[in-house]
Amino acid sequence: MIDHASEMAAFVRVVESKGFSAAAGGLGLSPSAVSKLVTRLETRLGVRLLQRTTRALHLTADGEAFYAAARRIVAEIETLENEITGQSGTPHGPLKVTTSLAFSTHQLAPIVGEFLQRYPAVQLELLPTDRVVDVIDERIDVAIRIGKLADTSFMARKIGEDVRLICAAPAYLARRRTPQRPEDLARHDCIVNRDRPELNRWPFRIDGNIRLIEVGGRLAVNEGEAQMRLALQGLGIVCLTRLTLAGAIRRGELVPLLGDFYAEEPVPIHAVYPHRRHLAPKVTAFVNFLIEKFSPPPWEI
């Protein structure tokens, strides 16, 4: 779906701010994101609205005409939004949320029913994926990101932190024996990540030093949830996030290994959303709900 309003608002702000960087600050986006919105608008219209030079921006004749109408439309939209949010601060409307498959399966799925019951006017669209979603292009309201944030142009609230654990099923350990030291992994089958080789180098504290040990095995997959399912069948050792493994560990289906040696630092988990001057109540409600439900984190063992 084409986001006419965002493209138009970005164009108006660029003209009024006399530049992409200045407009980005007011919109809560990166300059590149603002540029992308304006370029997409020009492409869709099939005309050049702005003449860009290294020193300044100038409206074309088409840009002048479009700006005159767009400025009124954007002002009317903002007035309407203010009236609606002023009439009712109740969370309502569609809420588009994306996160990893593992976080969606093990942490969000058990609590979304409570959120929907608490806010009956919200329609939740949950998009589990392990790819990095473009929040602007795909019109995401909230993205739950695990790890260090690469883009600082968005708003972010920390909802917890996690760490990876090394585990195997009791059946595997009965067949292959339990590794006692990191060096023993060379004689074991580890279920590795096919697409992210850095996740196959596991950090250990050995003789007072941090050492990366590259593991291998006969099974390689590209997604953590699949790795866990294979480990549950006794097919190898995995190193995955605690939020993925916690339930299986509590049920005795997986056994933590080499805890005295493993040395990875905890990674943060953030709720990320585009900064808007008038943040929708549904976004605020959802983020506050996550913080409430994950304090303390249910994945702690």
PyMOL commands that set and color helices and strands:
alter all, ss='L'
color gray80, all
select helices_A, chain A and resi 4-17+20-27+31-45+61-87+101-108+112-118+170-176+182-187+197-200+224-232+242-250+281-293
alter helices_A, ss='H'
color red, helices_A
select strands_A, chain A and resi 50-52+57-59+93-99+122-128+142-146+155-162+164-168+192-193+201-206+209-214+220-221+238-241+255-256+267-273
alter strands_A, ss='S'
color yellow, strands_A
deselect
rebuild
show_as cartoon
